[in-house]
Amino acid sequence: MLMPEPLRQCEFRFYEELNDFLAPDSRKRTITHYFIGTPSVKDRIEALGVPHTEVDLVLVDQNSVDFAHRLVGGERVSVYPVFERIDIRGLTRLRPQPLRDPTFVLDVHLGRLAGYLRLLGFDTRYRNDFSDTELVEISVSEHRIVLARDTGLLKRAAVTHGAFLHETDPRRQLREVLDRFDLHAQIAPFTRCAVCNGTLTAVSWEEARKEVPPGVAERERDFSRCRNCDHLYWPGSHLSRLRRRLREVGVDLGPIRQEA
């Protein structure tokens, strides 16, 4: 007769924004977690609700470990969020190197955020009918960060760089992404097409005036065109509105530059 496996336990403590994924009564305190066998620490972290893409450091009894580390019972596990702006060299960082020139792929719920990121010059793949499998494949093959409101997507083992967006307003989501990945200095407004993600190139007034309404040609002198879809852009009154709306959430567009 087979004897049932013994029930084991260990202590977990999650830090900072990782608490948002936990049940309310488990937040910001040490919790006792019960398990059977010798599961990996990654398995138990995700069982508690935290996607592995949100984790950058795990300490088991004060020792830095990787996700494959096996728990046997009696340990104290400390779990820390992504340290994009903090140097933790010498410890077992759980993702590959941070992406200092990041590119993104967004889940189907983040269309307006995709437009904002493109307007600020960030290479952003988005389509409103991408499946989760397609999102993962794009992330892996093109080394893109997955941005999502779906924790299940971020728990997929193949995803190494990803971020769950806590905000629901697209402008605040933009601020969340810029802060998390320390991107404010990399903003390059109106260098990328908001429609298709192509890069923009300057167009002469003489060329542009043949395509725009007469009033626009009289008012504007700066034009650019998407190299991919040929969409034509000019500053217009929407630029001042966009500046104001983004400034409300602490995002400054800075000077506008055009690519040659």
C-alpha positions, 0 to 999 in steps of 0.5 A: 500500500502506497503511503501518501506524500507528507504535507510540507510547508515553507514561508514566503514573503513578497515585496513591493508591487508583487503584493498586488498579485496576492490575495488581500490577506497575504499582502505585505506579510510572511505567509505559510505555504503548504505543498507536496513533494519537492516543487520548483520555487518558480512553480510555487511562486506562480501558484500563489499568483505572481507571474515569473516575469515580474520576479527578478530575485529570489532568496531562499534562506538568504541565498540567491537561487534560480527558478529551478531551485527545489523546495523541500520544506522549512525554508524562508523564501523572499521574492523581489520584483524587477530591478531594471534600475538597480545593480544586483550583479553577483546575485542570481538574476532570474531573467536575461540581461535587462533590455536597454533598447527595449521593444514591445509586443502588446496584448489585445487589450492595450491598443491605445497604449500601443499608439502612445508608445509609437508616438513616443518613438518606441518600437511596438508590435500590436494587433487586436487579434493576436493570440496568446501563442502568437504574442509569445512567439513574437516576444521570443523570436524578436526579443520583445517585452510582453506588456499585458493585463493577463497574468496567464500570458505572463506565466507562460514558461517561454516568456522571459521579459514581460510586465503586467500593467496595473493601471487601466487608463492608457495614459497612466499605463504609458507612465507605468511603462516609462517608469518601470523600464526607465525610458523617459530619456529615450523618448523620441516623439513622432519618429514612428508611425502610430498606425503601423509602427513604421519609422518616419522620414522628413518630407518637404513642404513642396511634396506634402502640399500636393496631398494635404488640404490647402489650409494645412499647407498654408499653416504648416511647414514640417511634414513627415511620412511613414516609410512603411504605409506612407501615412503623412504627418504634421504637428497641427493642433493635436500636438498641443492637446497631446502634450497637455494630456500626457503632462497631466500624468507626468510625461513630457514629450520634450523637443520634437525631432524628425528623422532624415 
